[in-house]
Amino acid sequence: MTTYTPMMQQFLSIKSEYEDAFLFYRLGDFYELFFDDAVKASQILEITLTGRDAGTPERIPMCGVPYHSAKGYIETLVSKGYKVAICEQTEDPKQAKGVVRREVVQLITPGTITEGKTIDGKTNHYIASAEQLSENSFAFAYLDVSTGEANSSIIEGGIKSLLQQLQTYHIREIVVTEQLQILLAEQASQLGIVLSIEKEEMDEVQAGPYLIHLPEALQGVAKSLLQYIERTQMRSLSHIQPFTYTELKQFLRIDSNSKRNLELLQSIRGGDQKGTLLWLLDETVTAMGGRKLKQWLHQPLASENGINGRLNIVTDLLDEFFIRNELRELLKSVYDLERLAGRVAFGNVGGRDLAQLRESLRQVPMIREQLMESGKETLSALGEGLDTCVEVEQLLARAITDNPPIAVKEGDVIRDSYDERLDELRYASRNGKDWIASLEQKEREITGIKNLKIGYNRIFGYYIEITKSQLGNVDLSRYTRKQTLANAERFITEELKEKEAIILNAEEQSLALEYDLFVALREEIKVFIPRLQALASAISELDVYIGFAVVSEKYRFVRPTFHSGRALKIVNGRHPVVEKMLHKQTYVPNDCILTEDKNMMLITGPNMSGKSTYMRQVALIVVLAQMGCYVPANEAVLPITDQIFTRIGAADDLAAGQSTFMVEMLESQHAITNATERSLLLFDEIGRGTSTYDGMALAQSMMEFIHHEIGANTLFSTHYHELTALEDELARLQNVHVSATEKGGRVVFLHKVKKGAADKSYGVHVAQLAEMPEAIIERARVLLEEFESSSRGSIGEIKDKVEESSELQLSLFEEEVAGSVGASLADEESDVVSDAEREVLQQLEKLNIMGTSPIQAMNILYELQQALLSKK
C-alpha cells in the first residue's frame, strides 16, 4: 500500500473533489500541479515537468507557475475548455500545526471566467443551463457572471433548436443533468462546449429573489444554474439580477445558420468582425453599449410600438447634432459600470476600479443635463430615467485617492482625512521617515562622511551604512554593529532602533487598517449594485441610440415605416456593408416590391451578377429596421417580420459527415418546417448540389409548397431558367432578373434588378472573368453552340412531324416523346380523328416550340393529355 506524505495526502483528498479540473495547489509563492495534472499542464502550458518526493520510492510528476503570474496560465487552460480549481493556504503557516490548511476558494470554468485577454469588453460571456421539458422542448437559462445579466426562455424544436441557441450566444459551458449530458455529448464536443453536471438546485428561499419574473417551468433550470455558480465561485452573488423571461415571439427570430449566412456578427470567410453588420453598426463608445448592440442584433424587436419607440429616439438624436456629439464625448469617460459592479460583488474590485466607478458617475449629471436641455420629449424621458447615484460618487470622492495603485494592499488607496485613526498612523509613519532623513544628514555632518546613508530592508530593518574605507574616521563607540558586508559595515543606534519600532509598527498598522477600510467601503457599495446596474443599462441603450444616429447620418439611411399587412416596399435599397467596403465606388441600388398579391420573387441572372447580395440586402434592411435603426434606402415600407430564414452559400460540414447538398437540404427543411406567413425566406440556388433534374424538381416543389402552404414573403434565386415558367402557374410569383450585357465578347454586370426572366446564363463569360485558360474558354463556346444547336434541331424535328399531317399517328408521336400526349390514344384502332384529337392538333400547330422552355413543354403536354383523356 502506497503511503504518501501528509501534504500529498492533503492534495489527493482535495483533488478527489475536483477530478474534472486542474488543481492549482498553493505552495509558498507557487501554484503546484502533481500527477496527471502536472503531465497534461506541462504539455499545454509548455512549462518544465519536474518531480517531487512524496513518500514513495519514485518521485511523482510536478510542475508549477508563480502565483503572481498565474492568471495567464489559468486563462490559457480555460480557453482550451478546461476547468481550474484554485487551492489556497487558508491559515498562516507560522501558526499552523502540521500541514498548513488549504481549501479550494474558486473553480474557474469556461463559462465563469470573468477576467483576462479572452474576455472582450464588448461581448457578453454567458454560461447556460438546460432542462428537457418534453421530447421537443427545453427550459433554457443563461447568465453573464461578470455583469449579472440573467435571461431565460422555452426552446421549441428539440435538440437542434437548443444547439442553435447555444451557438447564437456563443455559450462555452452548459450546466445539465446526467441524462441530458449523454444526449448532448457528441454535438457539444463538436461545437467546443463544455458540459457540466449539477445534481442540486439552490433552495427556494435563497433563489426566490432571482425567480420573480419566471414561469414555473423555468424555475428549476434557473435554480440549477444559480447553484452551480455559487458552488464554483464560492462568493457573493449579489450582482446577479433577477432572471428575465424572454418570450421568443416578442422578437424577430433569426437562427444561427441565417445569422451566419447574413454575416450579422461574424464574416463567413475570415470569421472576424470586419465585413459584418456589427462592423458597420458599432459606433458605440462604451463596453456596455457594445454588448447591448450585440444583444439587439441577436434579437431585433417584433413589436411595432417597440420599434417605433426606438426610432423616435434615433430621429430626435439626428435632429440634435451638437447635443449628440456632446453626449458622445461624455460617454467616452464612462467605464464598464456593469462589470465594475460585478467585481464589487465578487470581492475582487481594486482601488483603480473604484476610481473608474467614481469617474464614470461624475459624467452622469452632465449626460442627464444634456438630455433634459434638448427639448425633445424622448430624450428628456431618457434623462429623467438616469439615476445619478450621487451617494456612491460622494462616498468614493471622500474615500479613494486620485490615482490609487493596482494592488489594494500596497497602500495609498484611501484618501487622507477619510479616517482619523488612519491619519494618525500615517503621520507617525511619515514623520518617522522625515526624522530618518534628518538623522542621515546629521550623521554625515558629525562623521564628515558624505556617502554615509541610512537604509532599510525587510530582514534587518533600518541601518546606518559606512564603507570600510571610512571606518577609521568614525567613533565606533557610538554605534552597535548590525551587519557586515564585503565593502561596508551596517550599524544601528538606540535612538534609531526606537524610531524604527515606531515607524514600522505605524506602517504595518496603517496598511492593515487601510485594507480593512477598503473592504468595509466595498461592502457599503454593494448596497447600490442594483441601482448601478439599472444606470448601466440606461447608459448602454443611450450609447446604442447615438451609434444608430451616427451610422444613419454617415451613410444616408432613412427611417422605415411599418404596417400590419404582408407587403414589402424598398425603394433604392442598398447592402450597407458592401457599400461601405466599396469605399468610393458607386453601389448600384435596387428596389424590392412585394405586394399582398405578389409576395414571391424568382430571381434569375448570371453568376456573380449580385443575386445573393440583393437578397441579403433585403434581409439586412428588415433586421436594421426591427432593431430600431434607420435603413439604407430611399424609402422602406415594411411588415413586421417574425422570422428570417436564409439558405445562401455552399459549404460541407465535414465534422458532421454532411455534404454541401445535405447541408443545403437540412437548412431548407428547417426553414420550411418553422416558417409562418409573416416570415421572410431567402433561398439562393437551391438544388445546385445535385443533378440538374433532381435540383430543378426540388426547387420547383419547394416553391410550390411555400406558395400554397406557407405564404411567406420569399426571395428565390435560381440558375434553372426553366423555373421562370412558374410565374404563369403560381399566382403570387413574379420574375425578376439581374441584368447583364456583352461588350466585345465579355460580360458586363449591371447589378440592376429588372422585371422578367433572364435571357441567358453567361456561365462561359464568368469563367473568362475568372481568367480560366483561353483554350478551355474557346472549347466551352464550341460545345455550348453544339448543345444549343442539338436542342433546337430535336425540337424542330418534333414540330415538323406535327405539321406533316392532319391525321396524326399518335403511336409514332409517343415514340418520339416518351410518355407524352399520345399515350392515351395508342390503343385506338380507328383512323378517324375525333373532335378532341383535332382540337389538340390545332393547339400543337399554333404552339411556338422554339420559344418554349422544356418545363413549359412538359406542362403543355400534360394539359393536352388530360384534355384527351377527359373527352374519352
C-alpha positions, 0 to 999 in steps of 0.5 A: 500500500502506497503511503504518501506524505501528509501534504500529498495526502492533503492534495489527493483528498482535495483533488478527489473533489475536483477530478474534472479540473486542474488543481492549482495547489498553493505552495509558498509563492507557487501554484503546484500541479502533481500527477496527471495534472502536472503531465497534461499542464506541462504539455499545454502550458509548455512549462518544465515537468519536474518531480517531487518526493512524496513518500514513495520510492519514485518521485511523482510528476510536478510542475508549477507557475508563480502565483503572481503570474498565474492568471495567464496560465489559468486563462490559457487552460480555460480557453482550451475548455478546461476547468481550474480549481484554485487551492489556497493556504487558508491559515498562516503557516507560522501558526499552523500545526502540521500541514498548513490548511488549504481549501479550494476558494474558486473553480474557474470554468469556461463559462465563469471566467470573468477576467483576462485577454479572452474576455472582450469588453464588448461581448457578453460571456454567458454560461447556460443551463438546460432542462428537457421539458418534453421530447421537443422542448427545453427550459433554457437559462443563461447568465453573464457572471461578470455583469449579472445579466440573467435571461431565460426562455422555452426552446421549441424544436428539440435538440437542434433548436437548443444547439442553435441557441447555444451557438447564437450566444456563443455559450462555452459551458452548459450546466445539465443533468446526467441524462441530458449530458449523454444526449448532448455529448457528441454535438457539444464536443463538436461545437467546443462546449463544455458540459457540466453536471449539477445534481442540486438546485439552490433552495427556494428561499435563497433563489426566490429573489432571482425567480420573480419574473419566471414561469414555473417551468423555468424555475428549476433550470434557473435554480440549477444554474444559480447553484452551480455558480455559487458552488464554483465561485464560492462568493457573493452573488449579489450582482446577479439580477433577477432572471428575465423571461424572454418570450421568443415571439416578442422578437424577430427570430433569426437562427444561427445558420441565417445569422451566419449566412447574413454575416450579422456578427461574424464574416463567413470567410475570415470569421472576424468582425470586419465585413459584418453588420456589427462592423458597420453598426458599432459606433458605440463608445462604451463596453456596455453599449457594445454588448447591448448592440450585440444583444439587439442584433441577436434579437431585433424587436417584433413589436411595432410600438417597440420599434417605433419607440426606438426610432423616435429616439434615433430621429430626435438624436439626428435632429440634435447634432451638437447635443449628440456629439456632446453626449458622445464625448461624455460617454467616452469617460464612462467605464464598464459600470456593469462589470465594475459592479460585478467585481464589487460583488465578487470581492475582487474590485481594486482601488483603480476600479473604484476610481473608474466607478467614481469617474464614470458617475461624475459624467452622469449629471452632465449626460442627464443635463444634456438630455433634459436641455434638448427639448425633445420629449424622448430624450428628456424621458431618457434623462429623467430615467438616469439615476445619478447615484450621487451617494456612491460618487460622494462616498468614493470622492471622500474615500479613494485617492486620485490615482490609487495603485493596482494592488489594494494592499500596497497602500495609498488607496484611501484618501487622507482625512477619510479616517482619523485613526488612519491619519494618525498612523500615517503621520507617525509613519511619515514623520518617522521617515522625515526624522530618518532623513534628518538623522542621515544628514546629521550623521554625515555632518558629525562623521564628515562622511558624505556617502554615509546613508541610512537604509532599510530592508525587510530582514534587518530593518533600518541601518546606518551604512559606512564603507570600510574605507571610512571606518577609521574616521568614525567613533565606533563607540557610538554605534552597535554593529548590525551587519557586515558586508564585503565593502561596508559595515551596517550599524544601528543606534538606540535612538534609531532602533526606537524610531524604527519600532515606531515607524514600522509598527505605524506602517504595518498598522496603517496598511492593515487598517487601510485594507480593512477600510477598503473592504468595509467601503466595498461592502457599503457599495454593494448596497447600490449594485442594483441601482448601478446596474439599472444606470448601466443599462440606461447608459448602454441603450443611450450609447446604442441610440447615438451609434444608430444616429451616427451610422444613419447620418454617415451613410444616408439611411432613412427611417422605415415605416411599418404596417400590419399587412404582408407587403414589402416596399424598398425603394433604392435599397442598398447592402450597407456593408458592401457599400461601405467596403466599396469605399468610393465606388458607386453601389448600384441600388435596387428596389424590392416590391412585394405586394399582398398579391405578389409576395414571391420573387424568382430571381434569375441572372448570371453568376456573380451578377449580385443575386445573393447580395440583393437578397441579403440586402433585403434581409439586412434592411428588415433586421436594421429596421426591427432593431430600431435603426434607420435603413439604407434606402430611399424609402422602406415600407415594411411588415413586421417580420417574425422570422428570417430564414436564409439558405445562401452559400455552399459549404460541407460540414465535414465534422458532421459527415454532411455534404454541401447538398445535405447541408443545403437540404437540412437548412431548407427543411428547417426553414420550411418546417418553422416558417409562418406567413409573416416570415421572410425566406431567402433561398439562393440556388437551391438544388445546385448540389445535385443533378440538374433534374433532381435540383430543378424538381426540388426547387420547383416543389419547394416553391410550390409548397411555400406558395400554397402552404406557407405564404411567406414573403420569399426571395428565390434565386435560381440558375434553372431558367426553366423555373421562370415558367412558374410565374404563369402557374403560381399566382403570387410569383413574379420574375425578376432578373439581374441584368447583364450585357456583352461588350466585345465578347465579355460580360458586363454586370449591371447589378440592376434588378429588372422585371422578367426572366433572364435571357441567358446564363453567361456561365462561359463569360464568368469563367473568362472573368475568372481568367480560366485558360483561353483554350478551355474558354474557346472549347466551352463556346464550341460545345455550348453552340453544339448543345444549343444547336442539338436542342433546337434541331430535336425540337424542330424535328418534333414540330415538323412531324406535327405539321406533316399531317392532319391525321396524326399517328399518335403511336409514332408521336409517343415514340418520339416523346416518351410518355407524352400526349399520345399515350392515351390514344395508342390503343385506338384502332380507328383512323378517324380523328375525333373532335378532341384529337383535332382540337389538340392538333390545332393547339400543337400547330399554333404552339411556338416550340422554339420559344418554349422552355422544356418545363413549359413543354412538359406542362403543355403536354400534360394539359393536352393529355388530360384534355384527351383523356377527359373527352374519352 
